[in-house]
Amino acid sequence: MPEDRQMAIELIDEACTAGARQARACAVLEIDVRTLRRWQCQQRDEKRLSDRRREAAAERVPVNKLSPEERERIVAVCNEPTCQSLPPSQIVPRLADEGEYLASESTFYRVLREDGQQQRRGRAQAPRKVPKPQGFKAEGPNQVYSWDITYLAAAIRGVFYRLYMVEDIFNRKIVGWEVHEDERADHASVLIRKTCLAEGICEEGLVLHSDNGGPMKGATMLATLQRLGVVPSFSRPSVSDDNPYSESLFRTLKYTPAYPSKPFASLSAAREWVHRFVQWYNEEHRHSSIRYVTPGQRHRGEDIAILAARKRLYEDAKQARPERWSGETRNWTPIDEVWLNPTRDQESDGTAQKKVA
């Protein structure tokens, strides 16, 4: 602004009169000495003192700028029934074959982008936003289950067995599993009935979470859940993070050292191996997310005494050699609650447990 430049000239003149060097005074205002001299030469003419470059740039209009009518014509052509599902790279050549030229392809793209129609025109609809599934909290066994289906390679190329597996998220125990040759809602229905019978679940309120596969949402499966009083819960489409416990369990299954390096020779061989894995996982595998006790111990409530004994052991070790401890002993407090798909508030408050295999 001319007023700012005039003030800068006066301040520098005042500093120089007081004995300051002109270059130092200009450096304080972050301008060059040559800039100051140019301003001093223009001081007599206030219009010349202003920045005329921006004024000229603001008044400049590109000679090739589209008129409003031309922009409307481009948008209208792109939304015609024959062109509304085509990109500009297809529209411009078609118009040329009809003897009409409106603009280049890049201009078509720019006009559509500015009009908000570059990505979605014609039958292309905006992606549907599916809300995150409801969060469920498990404070004890047999409250929230998670289940899914994974593939087990068969000896015949291109053939896979299907492993159905149900996990209790509170204690990470595998409470039910079956291996079949195909995916059917009937198999899932039988598995859930057997699991509820084996765990003695006779009261309503159990939550069963799964993804959106056909066996999970089949009519037979949903009817079985309704008859057993089980509350179904489903992940968002193509969002594996909504079913983290089953995904993590399958990774543990397929990366365990005991997983066979060759495909299963038969269905019975696959079932025998899964049976051994379930026994190892439930009774020998110490799970990191439940303070390194086995799922079976936590399911039966034995983890409280085990963790209390560990805490006493660590405290005794600290008292015996305090110089080896720089802080508190390891946290062996039992985990009281486990969340499935917690809300953002619960995650920020730290009330939701980490989803770790």
KELO-846708 format. One record per atom (N, C-alpha, C): x, y, z. Coordinates in steps of 0.2 Angstrom, whole numbers, plus 5000, padded with zeros to 4 digits. Layout:
XYZ ...
//
This chain:
500449945000 500050005000 500450065000 500250124997 500650184997 500750215004 500250205008 500350235015 500950195019 500950125018 501450085021 502150105018 502250115012 502850135009 503050205011 502650245012 502750315014 502950315021 502650275025 502850265033 503550235033 503750185029 504350155029 504950205027 504850255022 505250305020 505450345026 504850365030 504950415035 505350385041 505150325043 505550285048 506250275047 506450265040 507150255039 507450325039 507150375036 507450445037 507550465044 507050445048 507150465055 507750425059 507850365057 508350325060 509050345057 509050365051 509750395048 509850465051 509350505053 509550565056 509750555063 509550505066 509750485073 510450455073 510750435067 511450415067 511450345064 510950315063 510950245060 511150235053 511450185051 511650175044 510950155040 510950175034 510350165030 510250095028 510850055027 510749985025 510449945031 510749965037 510449935043 509749945045 509550005043 508850025044 508349995039 508649985033 508249945028 508149875030 508749845033 508749775035 508249765040 508149805045 507649805050 506949795047 506749835042 506149835039 506049775033 506649745032 506649685027 506549715020 506849765018 506849795012 507549805009 507649815003 508349825000 508449895000 509049925000 509249994999 509050014992 509049974987 508849994980 508050004980 507749964984 507049974984 506850044988 507250054993 507050124996 507250184991 507750174988 507850234983 507350234978 507050184975 506550184970 505950214973 505750194980 505250224983 505350304984 505950324985 506050394986 505950434980 506150404974 506050434968 505350434966 504950394968 504250394967 503850424972 504150454977 503750484983 503350544981 503550574975 503150634973 502450614970 502450554967 501850534964 501550474968 501050484971 500750434975 500550374971 500250384965 500050334960 500650284958 501250324957 501850284955 502050244961 501950264967 502250234973 501850164975 501250164972 500850104973 501150044968 500949984970 501149924966 500749914960 500949944954 500549944949 500549874945 500949824947 500949764944 500349724946 500149724952 499549684953 498849714950 498949784949 498349814946 498249794939 498849794935 498849764928 498649694928 498949654933 498749584932 498049574934 497749614938 497049604939 496549624933 496849674929 496449694924 496549644918 497049604918 497249564912 496749504911 496449494905 495949444904 496249404898 496349334899 496649294894 496249294888 496549304882 496149304876 495749244874 496049184877 495749124875 495249094881 495049144885 494549124891 493849104888 493549054890 492949034888 492449084891 491949094886 491349134889 490849094893 490449124897 489949084901 489549044896 489349064890 488949024886 489348964883 489948974882 490348914880 490448864885 490548884891 490548834897 489948804898 489348834897 488748804898 488648754893 488848764887 488748724881 489148654882 489748664885 490248604886 489848564892 489648594897 489248554902 488648514900 488248554895 487648524893 487848464888 488348474884 488548414880 488748354884 489148364889 489348314893 488848274897 488248304898 487648274901 487148254897 487248254890 486748224886 486748144887 486248114885 486148044886 486748004883 486948024877 487447984873 488148004876 488248054880 488948064882 488948064890 488448064894 488448074901 488848014904 488947964901 489347904904 490047904901 490247954897 490947944893 491348004896 492047984896 492548044898 492648084892 492948144894 493048194888 493548164883 493948114884 494348084879 493948044874 493348034876 492847994871 492348044868 492248094872 491748144869 492048194864 492648214865 492948264860 492948234853 493248164852 493248134845 492548124842 492048104847 491448094844 491148164841 491248214845 491048284842 491348304835 492048284835 492448294829 492148254823 491948194824 491648154819 490948184817 490648224821 490048254819 490148324816 490748344816 490848414813 490848464818 490948454824 490848504829 491448504834 491748564835 492348574840 492148624845 492148604851 491948654856 492648674860 493048634862 493648644866 494048584866 494648584868 495148534869 494848484875 495148424875 495048374880 495248404887 495748434887 495948464894 495548514896 495248554891 494748604893 494148574896 493948524893 493348484895 493448464902 494048434903 494148404910 494148464915 494448514913 494448574918 493748604919 493348604914 492648634915 492248584920 492348524918 491948474922 492248474929 492848474930 493148474937 492848534941 492848594938 492648654941 491948654943 491548614939 490848604940 490648554944 491148514947 491048454951 490748394948 490848384941 490648324937 491148284934 491748294936 492348254933 492248184935 492048164941 492048094943 491448064943 490848104944 490248074944 489748104939 489548064934 489048084929 488648024927 488148044924 487747984922 487547934927 487647874926 487447824931 487947814937 488547844936 489047844941 488747884947 488647854953 488447884959 489047894964 488947944968 489447954973 489447894978 490047874981 490047814985 489647824991 489347764993 488847764999 489247765005 489147805010 489447805016 489147765021 489447705023 489147665027 489347675034 488947685039 489147705046 489547645049 489947665054 490347615057 489847565061 489947505062 489547465066 489547485073 489047465077 488947485084 489547445088 489747485093 490247455097 489947405102 490347355104 490047305109 490647295114 490447295121 490947285126 490847215129 491347175130 491347115133 491647115140 491347105145 491647105152 491647035155 491546985151 491646915153 491546875148 491646805149 491546755143 490846755141 490746735134 490146715131 489646775131 489946835129 489546895129 489646925121 490246925118 490346945112 490746895108 490446865102 490846825098 491046855092 491546835089 491746855082 491946795078 491646785072 491746735068 491846745060 492246705057 492346715050 492546655046 492646655040 492846595036 493446605032 493946565032 494546565029 494646505024 495146515020 495246455015 495846415017 495846355016 496346305017 496446265011 497146275008 497246245002 497246165002 496846134997 496846064996 497346044991 497445974991 497945954986 497845964979 497245964977 497045984970 497046054969 497446074964 497546144962 496846174961 496846234964 496146274963 495646254968 495746204972 495246184977 495446204984 494946224988 495046254994 494546224999 494746205005 494246195011 494146255014 493546255017 493346315021 493346305028 493646345032 493746345039 493246395042 492746365046 492346415050 492546415057 492646475060 492946475066 492646535070 492446515076 492146565081 492546575087 492646645088 493146665094 492746705099 492846695105 492646735111 493146795111 492946855110 493446915110 493646935117 493246915122 493446925129 494146885131 494146825130 494746785132 495046755126 494846775119 495146745113 495146675112 494646645116 494646565115 494246555109 494446495106 494146475100 493546425103 492946445102 492346415105 492046365100 492146375094 491846335089 492246335082 492246275079 492546275072 492346215068 492346225062 492146165057 492546175051 492646125047 492946125041 492546095036 492346135030 491846105025 492146115018 491846085013 492146095006 491846155003 491346185006 490946245003 490746295008 490546345006 490246405010 489446405010 489146385015 488446385015 488146415022 487646445022 487346465028 487146415032 486946355029 486746295034 487346275038 487946275035 488546255039 488646305045 488546365044 488646415049 488146415054 487446395052 486946385057 487046325062 487346275059 487446215063 488046235068 488546265065 489146285070 488846325076 488446375074 488246425080 487846385085 487446335083 487046295087 487446255092 487946225089 488446175092 488846225097 489046275095 489446325100 489046345106 488446365105 487946385110 487846325115 487746265112 487646205116 488246195120 488846195117 489446175121 489646225126 489446285125 489646335130 489046355135 488546315134 487946325139 487646385139 487546415133 487246485132 486446475131 486146495136 485346485135 485046545136 485346605138 485046665139 485146715133 484746755131 484746805126 485246855127 485546885122 486046945123 486746935120 486946865118 487546855115 487546895108 488146925107 488246965101 488746925097 488546915090 488946875086 489146925080 489746935079 489946985074 490346945068 490146975062 490446945056 490546995051 490746975045 490747015039 490147005035 490147035029 489547035025 489446975020 489846925021 489746865017 489146835016 489046795011 488346755010 488146715016 488646665018 488446625024 488346665030 488546725031 488446765037 487746795037 487546815031 486846845031 486346805027 486446735027 485946695024 485346685028 484746675025 484146665029 484146615034 484446555032 484546505037 484946525043 485446555042 485846585048 485546635052 485246685049 484846735053 484246705057 483946655054 483346625057 483646585064 484246555063 484546525069 484746575074 485046625072 485246675077 484546705081 484046715077 483446745080 483146685085 483146625083 482946575087 483346565094 483946575093 484446565099 484446635103 484146685101 484246745104 484846785104 485246765098 485946795097 485846865093 486146915095 486146975091 486646975086 486446985080 486946985074 487247055073 487847055071 488247115070 488647105064 488747155059 489047145053 489547205052 490047185048 490547235047 490347275041 490647335039 490547375033 490847335027 490547345021 490747305015 491447325014 491947275013 492647285011 493047315017 492847315023 493247345028 493347285033 494047265032 494247205037 494347225044 494447295045 494647315052 494047315056 493447305053 492847295058 492747235061 493147185058 493147115061 493847095063 494247135067 494947125068 495147065072 494647035076 494846975080 494946915076 494446905072 494446845067 495046855062 495146915060 495746925055 496346905058 496446925064 497046915068 497146845070 496646815071 496646745073 496846695067 496546715061 496746675055 497546695053 497746755055 498446765053 498946715058 498746715064 499046675069 499046605066 498446575064 498446505062 498846495056 498946535051 499246525045 500046545045 500246575051 500946595051 501246555057 500846515060 501146475066 501646425063 502246405066 502746355063 502446295061 501846275065 501546205064 501146205057 501046265054 500546255048 500946225043 500646175040 500946135035 501146175029 501746155026 502046185020 501746165014 501346105014 501046075008 500246085009 499946085004 499146085004 498946015008 498346025011 498045965014 497845915009 498045855011 497845795006 497145775006 496745795011 496045775011 495645815016 495045815016 494645855021 494745825028 494845765029 494945735036 495645755038 496145765034 496745785036 496745865038 496345905035 496245975037 495945975044 495445935045 495045935051 495545915057 495945865056 496445845061 496945895063 497145925058 497645985059 497346045063 496746065061 496446115064 496246095072 496046035073 495946015079 496546015084 497146005081 497746005085 497946085086 497746125081 497946195082 497446225087 496846205087 496346235092 496546215099 496746155100 497046135107 497646175109 498146185104 498746225106 498546295108 498146325103 497946395104 497546405111 497146365112 496746375118 497046365125 497546315125 497846285131 498546295132 498946315126 499646325127 499846395125 499546425120 499746485117 499546545122 500046585124 499946635129 499846705125 499246725125 499046785121 499346845124 499546895119 499846955121 499347005124 498747005121 498247055123 497847035129 497946975132 497646955139 498246945144 498746985144 499246975149 499646915148 499746885143 500146825141 499846765146 499246755146 498946695149 498546655143 498446595144 498146555138 497346575138 497046575132 496346585132 495946545136 496146475137 495746435141 495846455148 496346475151 496446505158 496046565159 496046605154 495546665155 494846645155 494646605151 493946585150 493746545156 494146515160 493946475166 494046525172 494346585171 494446625177 495146615181 495546575178 496146555181 496646615181 496546655176 497046705175 497146755181 496646765185 496746815191 497246785195 497246725197 497746695202 498446695198 498446675192 499146675189 499446745188 499046795187 499346865186 499546895193 499146875198 499246895205 499946865207 500046805205 500746765207 501246805203 501146815197 501646855193 501846925196 501346955198 501447025201 501847015208 501746965212 502146955218 502846935217 502946895211 503546875209 504046935207 503746975203 504047035201 504247085207 503747095211 503947135217 504447115221 504447045222 505047015226 505647025223 505647015216 506247025213 506547095213 506047145213 506247215213 506547225220 506247195225 506547215232 507247175233 507347125230 507947085231 508547125227 508347155221 508947185217 508647255215 508547305219 508147365217 508647405212 509247395212 509647435207 509547415200 509247355199 509047335192 508447355189 508047395193 507447425191 507447495191 507247525185 507247595184 506547625185 506047585186 505347605187 504947555190 504247555188 503747515191 503847445188 503647395191 503647325189 503147315183 503147265179 502747255174 502047255176 501547275172 500847275173 500547205172 500347175178 500047115177 499347115180 499047175179 498347185181 497847145176 497347105178 496947075173 496547125169 496347115163 496047165159 495247145160 494947195162 494247195164 493747195158 493847225153 493447235147 493747235141 493447215136 493747215129 493147235124 493347285120 492847315115 492947285108 492347285105 492347275098 492147335094 492547365090 492347425086 492147475091 492547495095 492447555099 492347625096 491947665099 491947735096 492547775097 492547825093 493147875094 493247895101 492747915104 492747935111 493047885116 492847825115 493147765119 493847755117 494047765111 494747755109 495247805112 494947875112 495347925115 495347925122 494847895126 494847895133 495247835135 495447785131 495847735133 495547675136 494847675135 494447625138 494447565134 494547575127 494547515123 495247485122 495147415123 495847375122 496047375115 496747365115 497047365108 496847295105 496747295098 496547235095 497147205092 497547165096 498147125095 498047055095 498347015090 498246945090 498646915096 
//
